[in-house]
Structure formats: structure tokens, C-alpha cells
Amino acid sequence: MDIFTDDRLPDSYALCLLGHGSRDPEGNEEFMVLWQKLRERNFCQITEAGFLEFAKPTVAEALSTCQSNGIKNIIILPSILFSGEHTQRDIPDTIREVFRDHPEINLIFSEPLGTQPEIMEVCQARIKEGEKLSQKSILRSETLLMIVGHGSRDTDFNSQVDKNLFQLGKKLGFGKTIICFAGTSQHSLEDMQEKFDPQGFHRVILLPFFLFTGVWVKRVHGLADTFQKKYPDIEFLKAPCLKHHDIIVNTLIQRARKSVFNK
């Protein structure tokens, strides 16, 4: 069976979309829009959503709703970019605790989104949106692309993300691409801010490699304002984060199907 089609799964399946949750209500609202878009695709009889922390419904509440009407299989679908502590420990531990007394339920865990080609396509779309904020005609060869992601404790995963994002910048023709991970000591935001040197470029585009708006995304955009004051002769543009782009919805469905049929 082709895993890249989006035909509805049998009624014995439910889908639970998981989000990290944010102290910023705007980010939580964006996650709920993604959930609604996923739900509208009618991929499963039941499609619920829950947050790991900071917001409701909780993961336990979402899973409780999934477990009804003869559901035997629940697909756990993280709306998370980076593989790390949340996907490898927190999510499995939380979910297995919820179903500790229900061994009859088949739990199917999907992989995080990562930097697969579809995600790079969304990054490209967001970069173009950032470029449209300017009335100036500046070549990409004269532009520095700065991408900021949260990062993972898994340094191998960070290295793969770094490689793929660097290749994206090269493919799009930017004069230089730099990547930093705001939530780790590896190329941290503070370290990058100290070493940042845009000299030789006429424009800098900052792309937050995050799914949803929140504290980190606003810090990245705030960094653009700081740099703009420091380098008034260079244009700084703020690209939006990935959010609930239709390609994200398609990719989540592909992830879910792959977890079911490629076990």
C-alpha cells in the first residue's frame, strides 16, 4: 500500500496529535489550528490533540477521548521537529502510564518531523514570505541566511539538521548560511550573537526553525531588531516560523501512515 496517500484509516484507529505546549497563548493557538486542519482531513475516525505541558487539553485528556467506540489502535503523532528527550522519553513514558491498565490498546509511535524534504519546502516558503516584507531588490548572493532552531541533546541529530539546513541555504543561492541552536550549548543564540558578523552582506534573513510561535521565536525576531540597530546599513528581515502550513499537515499524515504500514 502506498504510504503517501491519505485515504482514511479503518475505524479501529485513532490519531493523537501531541504538542509541547507554550507559555505563550499564541503558540498554543497555532497548534490548535494545526489540529483542526488535520481533523478536517478525516484521516481517522477520531483525531484528538493534547499538550505535554503549559496548556490544555493535556495528553492524558486527549488519549482518554481517543479510547472510545471500539478503538484498538492509537497513533501517537508528535508535532515536534527535533528528536530528543521529549520524543525519546517524555512522550513514551507519559503515554504508557496512561495506558498502564489497558494492554489491549495498540500504541503506534510516529517519528518527529525532522528536516525531511517536505519540511525544507516549508522553510523555503517561509523564507520567501520574509523576503516579501521588503521593497528593496537585493540578490540572495548578497544575503546572509541565519536559521535558529531549538536543538536537541542528541548531537548527531543536531549535526544532521545543521547539514540539511546549510544545504537548503546553498540550494536557494544565499551568500552564506549560518545555523544555531538556541536551546543547547552547541552554537547557542548568545554565542552566535557575540560572534555574528554580517559585514559584506546587504541583507540578513532570520528564520526561526520552530513549528509554532513562542518565547524562542520572539527572541529570534527580537534579535533581528537588535542587529538592525547595530548595523543600520544592512536590512534585517524576519521570516515566520513554520506554523500550520498545509505541507505540514500532509507530512504529519504521511508520518502516521508510515508508522502504521512500515512497522
N, C-alpha and C positions, 0 to 999 in steps of 0.2 A: 504494500500500500504506500502511496506517495505521501511522505510526511509533510510536504509543503502545500497540501491542500488544506482547506479549512472547513471541511464537512463536519457536521455536528457529531459529537461522540454519543455512544449509547446512553440511555437514561440512568444507567448504573454508575455514571461518572459525575463527579462534581469538581469544580475548579475553585481553588482558594488563592487569590492574589494577595501577596504579602508586601507591605511597605515598612520601612524602618520607622517612620513617624518623625515629626519635626516639632520643635518648639515654635516654629513659625507657621501660623494657620494657613498662610498662602500655599506653602508646600504641601500640606495635608489636603487642601482643596484640589490641587493639581493631581495628586494621587487618586482622589475620588473621581475626578473626570476620566482618568485613565481606566479606572474600574468600570465606569458607566459605558465607555466605548467598547471595552472588552465584553461586557454583558450584552450589549446591543448586537454583537456578532453571533450570539446564540450558539456558541461553540459547545456549551454544556447545558444540561437541564438546569443546573444550579451553578451560579458564578458569584462567589462572595469575596469580600476583601477585609483585611484586618491589619492593624499596626502592631509592631513589636513593642513600641513604647511611645509615650508622649501624647497619644490620641486614641480615640475610639471610632469604630469598634475595635476591640482587641483581637488578637489572633485566636484566642480561645472562643470568643463570641462568634467569630466568623466560621470557625470549624464546627461549632455546635449547630449553626444553621445549615452547614453543608451536610451534616449527618442526619438526613431525614429522607423520607419517601423511598426507602429501599436502596439508598446509595451504598455501594460496596467499595468504590474506588474514589479516592480524593487526590487530585493533583495539586501539589504544593508549588506555586509559581512565584518566585521572588522577583519583585520589581527592583532589582539591585544590579548595579554594573560590575562591582568588584567581588571576586571570590575572596573570602576571608573568614573572620571569626563569626560573623552573622550567618553566613551560608553554611559553614562547616560545623558550627557548634550550636549557636543560639537557636536557630530555626529548628534543626532536628530535635534538640533537647526539649524545646517548648512544645512541639507538636507531639512527640512521643509521650510526654507527660499527660497531655490532654487525652490521648487515646490509650493510656496505660491499661484500662479495663475494657478495651474494645479491640481485641486482637483480630476480630473478623474484618476490620476495615483495612483495605489495602492502601497504604500510603505511597504515593509516587512523587519523588522529588525531582524538580526541574533544575537545570543549571542556571546560574546568573547570566545576565545578558552579555557581559564582557565587551570585546571590541570586534565582534564578528562584522562581516561586510555591511550588513543592514544598519548596524549602529553607526558605522563610519559614514554611511549615506545620510543619516540624520544629522551627524556632526557637520557634514558638508552643507546641508540645508540651513542649519543654524548660523554657520559662518556667513553664508550669502545674505541672510537676514541682517546680520551685523553690518555687512558692507553697505546695505541699502540705507542705513541710517545716515550716511554721509552724502553730501552733494559734490564732494571732490572726486576727481578722476586720478586715482593712484594705482599703479600697477601692483600686482601681487608680488612681483620680484622686488619691489621696494617696500614690502610689508613684512613685518615680523608677526608670526602667529604664536601666541602664548596660550597653552592649554593647561588648565588646572583641574586635577581630579582629587578625590579624597585619598586614594591609595589604600593598600592592604598590607597587613603584616606578612603576607606571602610575597617575598621579594621577587620570586620567579614570575609571579603573576604581574607584578608591577613592571618588570622588565619587558614582558610581552605587550602590555598596554603601551608602555613607552615606545616600543618599536613600531607598533601599529599606528599610533597617533603621529609619530615622526614621519612615517611613510605617507600618511594622509596629507600632511603639510607639503611634503615633496611632490606628491601627485598633483596637488592643487596649484603648484607653482609659486609658493611663498618663498621669499628670500631666505628666511630662516624660521625654524620651528623649535620652540622650547617647551618642555613639559615639566610640571612639578606636581607633587602630591602633598596636598595641604594637611592631611591628617597623619602624616608619618614624618620621620626624621630624614627620609630619603628625598632630597630635592624639596625641602619644606618651603612653604609660602614665605616665611620670614627670611630664610636663606636666599631664596630667589629674589626677594625684594632688595636685599643688600647688594647682590651681585648683578642685578638687572642692568643691562646697558643697551638701550635701543639706538645708539648712535649709528648713523649710516642708513637708517630707515626713515621713511616719511610717514609711515602709519604702523600702528600696533593694534592687532585684534586680540581681545581676551575672550577665550571660550571656556566657560565652566563645564567641565565634563562630569555633570551631575544630571540625574533624571529630573529632580524637582527643585524648585526654589527653596531656599532656606538660609541658615546662617552663613554657610560656606559660600554659596553663590553670591550673596550680598557682600561678603568680604572680597570676593574676586572683583565684582563690579566697583566696589569702593577703592580697590587697588588701582583701577583704571583712572579714577578721579585724582588719586594721589599722584600717579605718574604724570597725568596731564598738567598738573600744576608745576611739577618738577621739570618737565620737558615741553614747554608751551609751543615749540615749533613742530612738534610731532603730533599727529592725530591719533587719539586712542578711541577705539570703538568697543562696545560691549555686546558680544553675541549672547543670545539667550541660551539657557540650558535646554536639555533635550525634551523634557516635559512629555506630553501625551500625543506626540506625533503619530499619525496613522501607521507609519512604518514600525513604530514601537509596538503598537497593537498587533500587527501582523507577525512580528518577530516573537512576541510572547506566545501567540498561538502555535507558531512553528516549534518553539521550545517545548510547549505542553505536548504536542503530538509526538515529538521525538522522544520524550520521556516515556510515553505510553508504548510506542511501537518499536523502539530501539533498545529496550531493556536488555 
